[in-house]
Amino acid sequence: MSSFYPTLPSGTRSVAVLADIHGNIRALNAVLDDIVRRKIDAVVCNGDLITSSAHSVEVVQRIRQLGIPCTRGNHERYLQELADPADEKWGQANWAPTHHDFRMLNTDDRQWLTELPDTLWLCDGHAPLVMAHAAPGNDVARVTAQNTEEDWLSLFADLPDGVTLVGSHLHWYWRSQWRGNLFVRTPSVGLPLDGDKRAGYLILRRRENSWWAEQQRVGYDLAGELAAFRLSDYYRAGGVIAHLFWEELRTARWWIIPFFSHLRQTSAEIALSPGVTGFDAETLQTAWQTFDHAQFPDYCPDAPGNHR
């Protein structure tokens, strides 16, 4: 686990946390404008700048231009893994959108993304504030309302008492107190999955020895982003998975998880091998032709039975 600390000046009273931008430049620009209007002291980004929409290059360049401190999300880690030409994801069609982003990002931007820290210690002292994409040391951890006591103990084990820990990854705002500590999960800037199509971000405000979390939602030109997405090389290169991302952007609902559930149900070979994570284009296309999203209930990461 890599970490940088403390990132913010000691007098910081308000922090805007962006996360899960996922290549949506119109959403990012709208959120940045809103932050300026609200006169927030500092801005940070909690990973997953890229993939899932068509403007990853523009997003990365905008964040770098502004010098916004960032953590590395799982999608940045995938780029790092693809730097190895022998990585198995190069032969798997479900990674086609990531293949495209790897090729479009220049070497300098790819290196910057893959060298981002796993964890940022934003503030220390009497109101410690820490940020990691999902959880410190695990960029795909699922911190949800279904967490057990053991899960919470593990999450906060290496953090100071009274800490505020900011996570992201699930594209759904949520907060929980645990033994004097606060966990806050950010909404998504570029790919909301909670039914609200507006861009989402988090504002943290200092209150003596703690931080108060506020979710913010901002309208933006979603129709323009959807149209540009459909006309993009990213959409053409990304196949079925890119179209599923487009549907998620259009509806602000989960499509990827129901689709892979359907794929496993309809493929006897895959059903017998639950550890399989890579699929060829023909398998994906066959599953898509029989996939009816309406058969699957709306997915909420904090609902019982969805801790997976």
Secondary structure, 3 states (H helix, E strand, C coil): CCEECCCCCCCCCEEEEECCCCCCHHHHHHHHHHHHHHCCCEEEECCCCCCCCCCHHHHHHHHHHHCCCECCCHHHHHHHHHCCCCCHHHHCHHHHHHHHHHHHCCHHHHHHHHCCCCEEEEECCCCCEEEECCECCECCCCCCCCCCHHHHHHHHCCCCCCCEEEECCCCCCEEEEECCEEEEECCCCCCCCCCCCCEEEEEEEEECCEEEEEEEEECCCHHHHHHHHHCCHHHHHHHHHHHHHHHHHHHCCCCHHHHHHHHHHHCHHHHCCCCCCCCCHHHHHHHHHCCCHHHCCCCCCCCCCCCC
